[in-house]
Amino acid sequence: MSSSFVTGIAHLALNARDVKKSLDFYCGALGLKHSFSIPREDGAPWIEYVKVTDGQFIELFYPEDESGFVTGKTSFMHICLSTHDIFAAEKAMIAAGVPIDIHPMQGKDNNWQMWVKDPDGNKIEFMQIDSNSPQANA
């Protein structure tokens, strides 16, 4: 490939055992800014977004089980790579023989997303930012 369709890292998603402590660390100790929250459909807390720089965020997920994590015993959830054309990204992944876990679809935040896994099974999200999304307006 002569040029990449990846334009940057949109966000890093982390499970947080204690979201308040995580927000204190990222916003207090590191000086980043809490940008917005995305609740679950029932209104319960789900994700807190911390802005790193324009278009780059850290997602902090609330714990869902007794271990304090959403899934398993690791903090890492996925990496998200931003793209200007989600459908070109899909074509490139298919051409490279990479199985698509979730084909392009619009998420709750209005952004287009698509999901694949790397050779070690780490989840990779590709995201095309919509101008009406909270990320674009943060």
C-alpha positions in Angstrom: 0.0 0.0 0.0 1.4 3.4 -1.0 -0.6 5.5 1.4 -2.6 4.7 4.5 -6.2 5.3 5.0 -5.6 5.7 8.8 -5.5 9.3 9.9 -4.8 8.9 13.6 -5.8 7.3 16.9 -9.3 8.4 17.8 -9.4 6.9 21.2 -8.0 4.3 23.6 -10.7 2.5 25.6 -10.0 1.3 29.1 -11.9 -0.6 31.7 -11.8 1.4 34.9 -12.2 -0.3 38.3 -13.1 3.1 39.8 -14.1 5.7 37.3 -13.8 8.6 39.8 -10.2 7.7 40.6 -9.5 7.3 36.9 -11.0 10.7 36.1 -9.0 12.2 39.0 -5.8 10.7 37.5 -6.4 11.6 33.8 -8.0 15.0 34.5 -6.2 15.9 37.7 -2.8 14.4 37.6 -2.3 14.6 33.8 -4.3 17.8 33.3 -6.6 16.4 30.6 -10.2 17.5 30.3 -13.3 15.5 30.9 -15.3 16.1 27.7 -18.6 14.2 27.9 -20.4 11.1 29.0 -22.3 8.5 27.1 -25.0 6.7 29.2 -26.5 3.3 28.5 -30.0 3.2 27.0 -31.5 2.9 30.5 -29.6 6.1 31.6 -27.0 4.3 33.7 -23.4 5.5 33.4 -21.5 3.7 30.6 -18.5 5.7 29.2 -16.6 8.8 30.3 -14.6 10.6 27.5 -11.4 12.4 28.4 -9.9 14.7 25.7 -6.2 14.2 25.0 -6.1 16.6 22.1 -8.3 17.6 19.2 -10.0 14.4 17.9 -8.2 12.1 20.4 -9.8 10.7 23.5 -9.5 8.2 26.3 -12.7 6.3 26.9 -13.2 5.1 30.5 -15.7 2.3 30.8 -17.6 1.7 34.1 -17.1 -1.7 35.7 -19.8 -4.3 35.1 -18.8 -7.3 37.2 -17.5 -8.1 40.6 -13.8 -8.1 39.5 -14.2 -4.4 38.7 -13.8 -4.9 34.9 -16.1 -5.0 32.0 -14.5 -8.1 30.7 -11.9 -10.4 32.1 -8.9 -9.1 34.2 -7.4 -6.6 31.8 -7.8 -2.9 31.5 -7.3 -2.8 27.7 -10.4 -3.0 25.6 -9.6 -1.8 22.1 -7.7 0.8 20.0 -9.7 3.0 17.7 -8.1 4.3 14.5 -9.7 7.3 12.8 -10.4 7.4 9.1 -12.0 9.8 6.6 -13.7 7.0 4.7 -15.0 4.0 6.6 -16.0 2.2 3.4 -12.5 2.6 2.0 -11.2 1.2 5.2 -13.6 -1.8 4.9 -12.5 -2.4 1.3 -8.8 -2.2 2.3 -9.3 -4.7 5.1 -11.2 -7.1 2.9 -8.5 -6.8 0.2 -5.8 -7.6 2.8 -7.7 -10.7 3.9 -8.7 -9.3 7.3 -12.0 -10.7 8.5 -14.5 -7.9 9.4 -16.1 -8.6 12.8 -18.6 -5.7 12.5 -19.1 -4.1 9.1 -19.6 -0.3 8.9 -22.5 1.0 11.0 -23.4 4.2 12.8 -23.0 4.1 16.6 -24.9 5.8 19.3 -22.6 8.8 19.0 -23.5 9.2 15.3 -20.0 8.2 14.1 -19.4 5.4 11.6 -17.5 2.4 13.0 -16.2 -0.9 11.9 -14.4 -3.6 13.9 -11.6 -6.1 13.2 -9.0 -8.0 15.3 -5.3 -8.0 15.0 -3.4 -11.3 14.8 -3.3 -11.5 18.7 -7.1 -11.0 18.9 -6.9 -7.4 20.1 -10.0 -5.5 19.0 -9.5 -2.6 16.5 -12.2 -0.1 15.8 -12.1 2.1 12.8 -14.1 5.3 13.2 -15.3 8.0 10.8 -16.2 11.0 12.9 -19.6 12.6 12.1 -19.7 16.4 12.3 -22.7 16.1 14.6 -21.0 13.7 17.1 -20.0 14.7 20.6 -16.3 14.0 19.7 -16.4 16.5 16.8 -18.1 19.1 19.1 -15.8 18.5 22.2 
